[in-house]
Amino acid sequence: MNALSSSRKFILEPFDTKRFANLSGQFDEHFRQIEQRLGIEIRNRGNQFELLGDDSRTLAAENLINRLYRETKSVSLTPEMIHLFLQESGLEELVSPSGQAQVTLKTLKGIIRPRGANQQGYVKSILDNDINFGIGPAGTGKTYLAVACAVEALQKEQVRRILLVRPAVEAGEKLGFLPGDLSQKIDPYLRPLYDALYEMLGFEHVAKLIERQVIEVAPLAYMRGRTLNNSFIILDESQNTTIEQMKMFLTRIGFGSTAVITGDVTQVDLPRGTRSGLMHVMDVLRGVPGITFTYFKAKDVVRHPLVQRIVEAYDRYDEQSGKQDKNE
């Protein structure tokens, strides 16, 4: 620890040996995980703690440890759960608690709580604006939360239907070789959207809503010429739209509708030389009132901790490659 480090002491009460063992993990692995993430040192004798490090970070750790200890009443903690709690809390949020009410989304199968400040901000933007963009790497919850917002809006009768849309472009895949019509060909690529719906509404209920066309799943090509009123529309994998397709989609949106456009600009599968409609629209619509952009980063990943490390490794590699290209 450097000379600027300070000490923070606190006691966990009521002390319960089983709950404390749950909190600390095998060989104190949960404490080591928190130390590594927040850059502090955790010392303890039983339920008496001393935290060494920057003031704001030790305060963050104290808040987190107390929260985790409360969870041990009913939950068996794992390293994966510690990772998710760290993500949900977010260092910035722990250091400077906003005091603002947390947004939750209600579905038939339970309540969904956005994790961390960025996910909270994303959901608030969707609830308050008609057109919203969620841009970032896989595992940040941008599509899942958009579906949750759509389900809640449908249940509250704020919209009459949900449309799930995706461009028919996939890396290395030729749709012409797949059986069925265009809708059936693109069905496998919409699986993440289906899975989210099944989790929130149940398989049978989703099937009935699709049969009644309350939920419609369609390739982007089917949107041309339509005007979509009183609908919640999600365009997924939007990095694979062309400039013309993105403009076409955005101009389909009618009265009483909400649109969420999600994508990852690092995974464009368009033919070489074709500019992504998502990358183009980020420049065109920046600062337009009523349209919001939420940018997710590796720290927002809420899947397995390795996913976050993979995203960060690719980001570092791309950054280094870009520097080398400029120097050559």
C-alpha positions, 0 to 999 in steps of 0.5 A, spaced: 500 500 500 502 506 498 503 512 503 496 515 501 492 509 503 488 509 509 484 505 514 477 503 515 474 499 520 467 496 521 464 490 524 459 485 521 453 484 526 449 479 527 455 475 527 453 468 524 459 463 523 455 459 517 453 466 514 460 468 515 463 462 511 458 463 506 460 471 505 468 469 505 468 463 500 473 457 500 480 460 502 477 467 502 476 467 495 470 472 495 474 477 499 480 476 494 476 477 488 473 484 492 480 486 493 483 485 486 477 488 483 477 495 488 485 495 489 484 494 496 487 490 502 482 486 506 484 484 513 479 481 518 479 477 525 472 474 525 467 479 524 472 485 525 474 488 519 480 493 517 480 495 510 486 498 507 486 503 501 484 509 498 478 512 502 473 512 496 474 505 495 474 502 502 468 505 503 465 502 496 468 495 499 465 496 506 458 497 503 459 491 498 461 487 504 455 489 508 450 488 502 453 481 501 452 479 508 445 481 508 444 476 502 447 470 506 441 470 509 438 466 503 443 465 498 449 461 497 454 466 494 459 464 489 465 467 485 460 468 479 455 472 484 460 476 487 462 478 480 455 480 478 454 484 485 460 488 483 458 489 476 451 491 479 454 496 484 459 499 479 465 502 483 462 509 481 456 508 484 458 505 490 463 511 491 458 516 490 451 513 492 446 517 487 440 515 492 436 515 486 430 509 486 432 503 482 428 501 476 425 495 476 421 491 470 416 486 472 414 480 467 409 474 468 415 470 471 418 475 475 422 482 476 428 484 472 433 489 476 438 492 471 445 491 474 449 497 475 449 505 473 449 504 465 444 498 465 439 503 469 441 509 465 439 505 459 432 502 461 430 509 464 432 512 457 428 507 454 422 508 458 422 516 457 424 516 450 421 514 443 428 512 440 433 509 443 440 506 441 444 500 446 451 500 443 456 495 446 459 488 446 456 481 447 454 480 454 452 487 457 444 486 457 442 491 451 438 486 448 435 482 454 433 489 457 430 491 451 426 485 451 424 486 458 422 493 457 417 491 451 414 485 455 412 490 461 410 495 456 405 490 453 403 487 460 401 495 462 397 495 455 402 501 453 403 498 446 399 493 442 404 489 440 412 487 440 416 487 434 423 483 434 427 485 428 434 483 425 437 484 419 438 477 415 446 478 415 451 473 418 458 472 418 460 466 414 453 464 413 449 463 406 441 464 408 439 461 401 442 454 403 437 454 409 430 450 408 424 454 408 422 461 407 425 468 409 422 468 416 424 461 417 431 462 415 432 467 419 429 464 425 435 461 428 438 468 428 433 470 433 434 465 438 436 470 443 430 474 443 426 468 443 429 465 449 429 472 453 421 472 451 420 465 454 424 466 460 419 472 462 413 470 459 413 462 459 413 458 452 406 457 452 404 464 453 409 466 448 407 461 442 399 464 443 402 471 443 406 469 436 400 466 433 395 472 435 401 476 432 401 480 438 408 478 438 411 478 431 418 476 429 421 478 422 427 480 418 428 487 417 426 486 409 419 485 411 419 492 414 419 496 408 413 500 406 410 499 413 408 504 419 408 501 426 403 505 431 402 503 438 408 498 438 415 496 441 420 495 436 427 492 437 432 492 432 437 487 434 444 486 431 443 493 427 451 493 426 449 489 420 444 494 417 446 498 411 445 506 411 439 505 407 436 500 411 437 504 418 434 510 415 428 505 412 427 502 419 427 509 423 422 512 418 417 506 419 416 508 427 409 511 428 405 514 433 405 511 440 411 506 438 418 505 442 424 503 438 430 500 441 436 499 436 442 494 439 448 493 436 456 492 437 460 496 432 466 491 433 462 485 430 460 488 423 458 482 418 457 486 412 460 485 405 467 489 405 466 496 403 459 497 405 458 502 411 454 500 417 448 503 418 449 503 426 456 507 425 453 512 420 447 513 424 451 514 431 454 521 427 447 523 424 443 523 430 447 525 435 444 530 439 437 530 436 432 531 442 428 524 443 433 520 441 438 517 446 445 513 445 447 508 451 454 506 450 456 499 454 463 497 455 467 491 457 466 493 465 458 492 463 459 485 461 454 481 466 456 474 463 461 469 466 467 473 468 471 470 462 467 474 457 469 481 460 476 479 460 475 476 453 472 483 451 477 487 454 483 483 450 480 484 444 479 492 445 487 492 447 489 488 441 484 493 436 487 499 440 494 496 439 493 494 431 490 501 430 497 504 433 501 500 429 497 501 422 498 509 423 505 508 424 506 504 418 
